[in-house]
Amino acid sequence: MNKNTLALKKTNASLVYVSNKANLTEFKTSLDTVQQATARKVSRA
């Protein structure tokens, strides 16, 4: 549980950075990539 919470905090910080730096299309692509990576990590756990 704690590891997942920490991972989510890191993900949220990354998404804030991406949203500040990238246009909407790039943000959407990054968000999709993050969600896919998160899904893979969760399915492995």
Summary of the structure (lengths in Angstrom):
residues: 45
radius of gyration: 11.4
end to end distance: 11.0
largest distance: 32.9
contacts: 95
relative contact order: 0.14
helix: 91%
strand: 0%
